[in-house]
Amino acid sequence: MEKSNVISTVFQHSSVKVDEVCTNLIESIQDSLDQGFKFEDISSYNHNLSVLKDLLCCHSNKISEETSKDIDVENLYGLKANVVEKVCLPLLECLYPSTDSRSDVQILLGIVGKLVAVCVQSNEEILARVLEYIEINIERYTDAKPTSYDLQHDKSLIDIHTLLEVTRHVINAAARERIDNEKLVAKFKSIFMTVTKCLEFISVELIGSTCVPVLLKVIKVDIKNVSEYAEFIWKYILNFSQLNDRRKQFLLLCGFANYFFPVTGELCCVDVKCKQEFWEILQSGLINKDSVNRKRSLYLLKRIVDICESTSLEVNTEQSQPIFWWSKDRSSELSKTWQDFMLLAEVLEEKQVHVIRPLLPRMKLLVKATETTTRKGPPLLHTSWLMTIILRSSYHESLQIIRWSAETILSLDLYKCPMIEQGLDQYLTGEMLYSLQEPKLYVREQGSSLGTMPAMAEKLVTFFTTCWEVMSQEKRGPFFCQMINNISSRHWGPAALLFICRGLAQIPSTACLDRETVQGLRKLLTGFIVAIDTYFRGSIQGYVVQILIKLVDKGTVPLEDLAQILCLVRREESLQRGATLWTSCVTWFQEGGADKTDWDHDGMRKYLENSVTQYLQTSLDSRYTTADSATAVMVARLLLLASDASIATKMDDSNSSTLIRITQTLSSVLNSINTHAYMSTHKADKALLLLSLLMKESKPKGYIQDDDVMKVINSTVENCQSECLVYVGRQISDNIISLSDLSEIELYMDYVQLLAKSVPTVRNVQFDRLVDTCIGIVNKPQEVMNLSKKMKQLSAVCILGSLSCFLSHDLTKSCDQDSKWHVELRNKICEMLKTWKLTSNFTKPSGDQRLSQQEWGKISSLFLENQWQIVEMALQHSAAPWCDMLELLALAEDTLSVGTEQTSVIVLKCLRMIIPKVKEMVTEDKLISTLEMCWASFQESRRIVAFWDVLEAFVQAAFQPCLLQLEEGSLVIVALTEYAEKLIEVGKDKNGVVNALATQLCKVLCEPDMLLHADKFITIIVDLSMFGALIRRGVRQVHDICAALETDGDSCPAHGLVKPMCNEDVLVRVSVINLLCLLNPDNQSHCCLAMKIMKRCLKVYDDVAKGSTNRFSNSQVHRQRHRLIQTVLLLQDYVDELWKIIWGHLECETQPSIRHLLEWVAMWLMHRHRHLREQLWLLFEKYRETKNLTLCSLLCIVIHMGPHLPTSEQTEYFKQAIPNILPWCMAHHFHTRIYSQAVMAKLWEQCHQLGLHDIVKQNAILTCIVDFSQQNRNSTRNVKKLLDSFFFKFLDFERDFTLETIYKIMSMMTSLTEEDWIQPEQFIENSSIWNDGTGSSFIQLRNVARDFEQCDPGLWKYISLKNPADEDAAEDTVADDTESDVQKKIMPWRQMMMDEETMSEVDHGVKQHIEGGLVVVTSLINKVPNLGGLCRTSEIFGVSEYVLGKMGYVDDKAFQVLSVTAHKWIPITEVHETKLIDYLQQKRQEGYTLVGVEQTANSVCLTEYTFPEKTLLLLGNEKEGIPVELISLLDVCVEIPQQGVIRSLNVHVSGAILIWEYRRQQLMKTCSS
Ligand SMILES: C[S@@+](CC[C@H](N)C(=O)[O-])C[C@H]1O[C@@H](n2cnc3c(N)ncnc32)[C@H](O)[C@@H]1O
C-alpha cells in the first residue's frame, strides 16, 4: 500500500489533528531553513515535505468528501498558503539544478514541485500568487541571462530550471480543474509568453522536459486562443532557422505536432505544411548530422503523409513548383512515392549495407517521380527530396553507400529530372560538389586493370557536360562561376580536385567566367596545391588552364588577369612550349577577341609592347629583387604564346614584328649597359632576366633544333652576349658588395649557364675574360675579408661553379673546335684549383654584426655548393694532379658535416670519384669512417626535397666497383652489407629507395668480371629478390591515378613532362633477376654462386613464415615466399640436390601459386635425372594415406612428364601411371578425386597421341571409365575446368620456361596481385642483355606461344578475397528490382507523438494506459527470459496492462535483453503469486473475463473462442502450468490445438499466440465496423 494511503487511513481512524501536525512540520522546516540550506539536510527535507504533501492531500480529500466536520476550509487555505510562503518558495531559492546535478537536488525539486501543486489545487488565490512569483522570477532571469558561473556566485536569481520545473507541476495541477476565472487565464497566457522567451537561451533538454509541457498545458487551458499560441510558436521556430538551432526547431515542431498537424484532419491553427519555409526546415532536418533531428523530421513527414492519406486533403495544389503537395486525385501515386521515399530515408539510418542495399533501387522510382509529365499538377516529387537522400547518404558510415550517393547524383538524367529548373543549382554547385570530396571515391575498381580511370572520373565528365547542355546560356555563367568559386574557396583532397577539374575542363566552350572567378582560380593555383604530388599538381594546373580556355569570357576578363594566372603555372609540369596545353593556349590566342579589347590581335600586340616598356621602367634608386621575376615570367610567356600564335611575329609595314621589336628593345638596353652612363643596373638586370627567361622558356618539349622564334631570341642573345658578359664581369668585380646582391648573383649564374648551354658554338673572348675575372677574384690573396670582398668571392665562385656544372656534363654535343674551347676553359679552372685554397667553411666576415647566422648560412651554402661543383668537374676531367687527394677527402668529410643538403649531393658525387683515388692510400678503418659520414648525411636528408639526389649520390659513392671488389672478410664489405640492409628497411616505408640500391648494386655487379663479387652479398641479393613493400592504400591510389591519367595521353597536361608516380619497387626484382640471368651454367663459379643463392632463398622461405600466422593469399608472407620460389625455379638448372627439399615443401605449402612453382622445379629435376623418375611411383605409396595436396601435385607432375620422356621410357611410364592413378578417381577427398579424373583423362589422351597402342589395347576399359566420369554431372564441370586450365592444357614446362611465364603469366593465372607481375618490357628496359630481343641468357625472356594471357586460369584460380567484381554483379541484379519486398524498419510514430501526454509522461516514467483492453498476467511464470519476451510481445500488440509477480524482474539483464525497452512503454503492475486470487476477483468485478491459457479437460479450442474486449489472460508456470485452485476461479480456459508429439508449447509462445489472436479479433471487428 502506498504511503499516502497509510497516512490517510491513519488519519481517518484517529483523532490526530492534521493541521497541527502540518503546522509543526512547517515550523521545523522553517527553522532549518533559517539556519541556512544545507545539502546534507536534503533527505530530511525530502521526508518532511513528502509527509506534508500527503497530509495536505488527504486533508483536501477529506474536505471534498465532507467526511469530517471539524476541518474548516479556511484553515486549510491558511495551511497551504503557509506551506507555499514559508516552505516552498524559500526552498526554490536554494535549489540550483543547472549547476548542481546531484540527484538529491533533482528529487527535492520534484517534491517541492508536487507540494506546490497540491497547494494551488482548488485554490485560485494561491495559484495566482505562485504564478505571479514564477513570472516575475522568470522575467528577472530572462533579463539577466546569467552564465553558470554567474549562477554559482550570485544567488539573487532563481535557477530557470527550478522555476520551469515548478511551473510544470503547478500548471499540471491547475489544468486538472476547469478554469473560468478570466484573470487567471490571462495570467496563464502571460506565463506562456514569458516561458517562450526562455526558449532561445535555455538548453534543448530543458525545453523538452519542462517548457513544452508547460506551454502545451497553457494551450489546453485557453484552447479558444490556440491559433494565437500556435502562431507565436511558429515564429519562434522560424527564428531558430536563423540561429541554426535545428534541435530546438524540431523539438517544437514535434511537441506542437497536434496543433500544427492534427491527425484527425481538423483545421490547423497554423497550416505550416503550406509554407515553403516549413519544408525547407524539414529537409534540412533530414540531412542533419544530428540523428535526433533526422528522426524527428522523418516523423513529421510521416505524420503529414499519413494525414494526407487518411483525410484526402488538398495541399499546395495551386503552387507551380511546391516542395510538397497532395491531391485527392493523385493520392495513390503520391502515397506510393512517399512510402518509397520514407523507406529509403529510414533505412539509411541503418549501418549494415546488406539491409540498405535492397532498398537503394527505389531511388530510381523517386527519380522517375520527379519527372514532369503531361498530367495535371506538378511532378509527384520535388527534386529537392532527391537531394536530401543523396546528401544523407554522402556521409553514411559505409563507403559503399557514399559511393552509391555520388554515382546516383552524377548519373541523373538532367534532361528529365528538373533539378535545375527547380532551382537546385546551388545544391549542385555546392553541397553536391563537396560530397564528392571523399578520396576513396576515386579508387580504381577492383578487378580492373592498372591504368583504368576510376568510374567516378568519367561520370564527372558526363555530368558537367550534361549540366552545360541542359542549361540556357544565361544560366550557365552563374552556374559555372558559382561552382568554380566554391572549388577555389575550399581545401580539397588532391584526387577529388584533380578529377573535378578534369571534368570541368571537358565541357564545351562557352564564354561565361567572370573576373572574380578567374581571380579565384588564381588563388587556387597558389594555395594548397603547391604542396601536393607533382604529377597531380601539374595536371590540376593544366586543367585549370584548360577550363580558362574553354570558359573565360574575353569580353569581361582582361588579358592581364589571364597573364597573371599563366605565369603561375609551372613550365616543367604543364605549360611548356610544344606541349599540348601550350598548343591549346596558342590556338586560343589566335582566336583573338572583340575589337578594341586587349584580346584582339592588335590589342594583344599593344599590350605586350606596353608591358615590356613598363617592365623595363625603373627608378634610379630601385634595386633588382626576386619579385621582378613574376612579371618577367608573365611577359616572357605571353610573348612566346603570342609569337607561336603568329600574333607577335606578324610583320608590319616597317618589316618588323612585336617579337622583333621587343627583342630589339632588350638588345638595345643590354648593348648599352656598359656605355650608357645613366642606365640603372636595375634596368640592366631586368633586361638580362627577361632575356634569360626567353631563352629558357622558348626551349620546347623534346627540343631538337631551333625554330624561328628561338632563332630570333638566340640571335638577340648572341648579339648582346659580349656586352652582357662584360657587364656581369664588371658587376662581380665592382658592384656585388652586400647581402642584398644575392639575387643578382643568382641571376648572373643562371644567365651564364643558359648562355653556355644555348650558344656553345662560337667562342667568345668575353667568356674567357669573365672566367679570368672570376679566377682573378678567387685567387686574389686576401688578408682581411670584409663582407664586400666575401660577396665578390661568392659571386666569382658561383659563376665558375655554374659554368663547371655545364662543362662537366655537356661535352659530347659540341663539335671538335668548341670542345677545344671547353677543354681550355676547364683547364683554366683546374689550374686555378692548384693554388686556390678550398674550404669547408665559408666563414662569416668577422666583426659584421648586421649579419645573422641564418642569413650567412644561405650564402655559405651557395659558396660551398659551387666550390664543389668546380671540384666535381675537375675530378671528372683533369688527369693531372691538381691537389692532394687525401686533403680533398678530409675536406669533403668536413663539408659533409657542416654543409646543407644541396652541398651533400655534390660532395657525395665528388667522394664517389675520390674514394677510388685514395683507396690504396688509406686504411680500411678510414674508408669505413668515410662511408659512415656519407651514411650520416643521407640520414639527415630524409625529410628534404633533395632526398632522392642524396640517396642516389650515396649509393653510387658506397656501392662502387672499387669497394665491392674488396675481399670477402673486409670490414668495408660488412659495413656495405649493413647499409644495404638499412636501406631495405627504409625502403619498406618509402617506395623507390630500395630500387636505387638495387639498380646501383646490380649495375656494378653486371659489369665484366664483377659478377662473382656477388658472392659477398648473397643475403642482400636474396633480400632484394623477394622485395616488394606493402604499399599503403593512399600511395597505391596515387600510383593508380597516375597510371590512369597516363592513359589519357596528351590530354593530361602533365603527361610527358612529369614522371608519374609509379610502383618502382617492382623494379628491384627486375634488377636482381636480370643479374641472375647473366649466370652461365657452364661456369663452375657461377654454379657455385647460384647454389648459394638458392640455398639462402630456401632458408629465408622457411624463416619468413615463422612467427607469422597470416596465411591469406596475397599476404606479405605469401608474396615473399612466392618470390623466393620463383628464384629457386629460375636457378633450378644449377642445382641437383633439391629433390627432397622440394617434396618437403610440397608437403606443407598451401598456396597454390607456390605449389605450382615447386611442382615445376620437381619436373625439371625428374627431367634431368632418371633415378628421380623412378622414385615417382614410390611417392604415390608414401603419400597414399595422408597428404591429399601432395598427391594432387604428384598427379600434376605425372601428366606433364609423360610427353617429355625419352620414347624408350614412355610405355613403361604409362603402364605404371595407370594403376597408380586409377584408384584415386574415386577418392573421398574432393580435390584428389577431381585431379585424378582430369589426369586420367589427359593421360589417356596422351597415350593415344603418343601412339602407345599396347597400353591403349590393354586398358581398353579405361575409355568407358573416362567417358563415364565425364558424364557424371557432379564433377564434370570441375574436371573440365581443370583440363582447360592454363597449367593442364597449355603449360609445357620445357618450352615455356621463360621469364615471362614465371614472372607474369604464372602470377596472373594464380591471382597474385598485379603489383607482383613483371612485364617482359620491364626486364628489357633495365638491362642490355635483352637488347636483341632474345638475350644471351640461359633462360628466354618471352614465350614462343604468345596467347597465354587469354588462357583460362580455370580451377587454378582460387578466389582468396571475395571478388568485388562479383559483388558488384550481385549488386546489379538487385539494382533493378524496385518492387520486391524489403525489410522495413517500423517507426511507431503514432506512439511517438510528442504531445503533452507522452512528452511529460515518457520523461517521467509514467506509461500510457489504454483502459479496458487486454490484461496479461504472468505472475505464475518464473523464467526471466520468458517474462522479458512476453513483455515485448505485449507491448507490440498494445496490451493495456502487463502483470508481473515481482517488479524487480524488469531490472534483470536477461529480462531487458528480450524486452528491448518494451517495459518502458507498457503499464506494468506487480501482483505476487500469493495475491493472485484477490487480484483476479477484483478484475472480475471490473468486468473482465478471466481466461486461462492452459490445456485442461474443459478447455475451449482457440479456433472456437471469441475474446471479449475486456479480457484477462492468465498464463501458467513453465513446469506446473496453472494450479487447479486458480483454474476453478477462471471463466474459461483456452488451449491452442497441437499436432505434434511434444506435450505443450513454451509459455511465451503460447502467450504470444493468444495475445495475437485477441488482437486479430479486435482488428477484424474494427475493420468490419
Ligand atoms: C510448458 S507448459 C506447462 C506445463 C504443462 N501444463 C504440463 O504439465 O504439461 C507452460 C505453459 O504454457 C502454456 N501452454 C503450453 N502449451 C499450451 C497449449 N497448447 N495451449 C494453451 N496453453 C499452452 C500454458 O499456459 C502452460 O501453463
The ligand as an SDF file (V2000), in Angstrom:
LIG
                    3D

 27 29  0  0  0  0  0  0  0  0999 V2000
    5.3000  -25.8560  -20.6290 C   0  0  0  0  0  0  0  0  0  0  0  0
    3.6330  -25.5320  -20.2590 S   0  0  0  0  0  0  0  0  0  0  0  0
    3.3180  -26.0940  -18.6360 C   0  0  0  0  0  0  0  0  0  0  0  0
    3.3170  -27.4670  -18.4300 C   0  0  0  0  0  0  0  0  0  0  0  0
    2.0240  -28.2010  -18.7220 C   0  0  0  0  0  0  0  0  0  0  0  0
    0.8480  -27.7880  -18.0840 N   0  0  0  0  0  0  0  0  0  0  0  0
    2.3130  -29.6340  -18.4450 C   0  0  0  0  0  0  0  0  0  0  0  0
    2.4880  -30.0510  -17.2770 O   0  0  0  0  0  0  0  0  0  0  0  0
    2.4470  -30.3200  -19.4360 O   0  0  0  0  0  0  0  0  0  0  0  0
    3.6930  -23.8220  -19.8050 C   0  0  0  0  0  0  0  0  0  0  0  0
    2.5060  -23.0950  -20.1180 C   0  0  0  0  0  0  0  0  0  0  0  0
    2.3880  -22.8660  -21.4740 O   0  0  0  0  0  0  0  0  0  0  0  0
    1.0550  -22.7160  -21.8610 C   0  0  0  0  0  0  0  0  0  0  0  0
    0.7520  -23.7170  -22.8690 N   0  0  0  0  0  0  0  0  0  0  0  0
    1.5880  -24.6180  -23.3680 C   0  0  0  0  0  0  0  0  0  0  0  0
    1.0080  -25.2890  -24.3410 N   0  0  0  0  0  0  0  0  0  0  0  0
   -0.2460  -24.7950  -24.4850 C   0  0  0  0  0  0  0  0  0  0  0  0
   -1.3280  -25.0550  -25.3450 C   0  0  0  0  0  0  0  0  0  0  0  0
   -1.2770  -25.9760  -26.2910 N   0  0  0  0  0  0  0  0  0  0  0  0
   -2.4530  -24.3430  -25.1980 N   0  0  0  0  0  0  0  0  0  0  0  0
   -2.5480  -23.4150  -24.2610 C   0  0  0  0  0  0  0  0  0  0  0  0
   -1.5280  -23.1100  -23.4330 N   0  0  0  0  0  0  0  0  0  0  0  0
   -0.4020  -23.7950  -23.5350 C   0  0  0  0  0  0  0  0  0  0  0  0
    0.2650  -22.8700  -20.6210 C   0  0  0  0  0  0  0  0  0  0  0  0
   -0.0120  -21.6180  -20.0680 O   0  0  0  0  0  0  0  0  0  0  0  0
    1.1920  -23.6430  -19.7420 C   0  0  0  0  0  0  0  0  0  0  0  0
    0.8800  -23.4840  -18.4410 O   0  0  0  0  0  0  0  0  0  0  0  0
  1  2  1  0
  2  3  1  0
  2 10  1  0
  3  4  1  0
  4  5  1  0
  5  6  1  0
  5  7  1  0
  7  8  2  0
  7  9  1  0
 10 11  1  0
 11 12  1  0
 11 26  1  0
 12 13  1  0
 13 14  1  0
 13 24  1  0
 14 15  1  0
 14 23  1  0
 15 16  2  0
 16 17  1  0
 17 18  1  0
 17 23  2  0
 18 19  1  0
 18 20  2  0
 20 21  1  0
 21 22  2  0
 22 23  1  0
 24 25  1  0
 24 26  1  0
 26 27  1  0
M  CHG  2   2   1   9  -1
M  END
$$$$
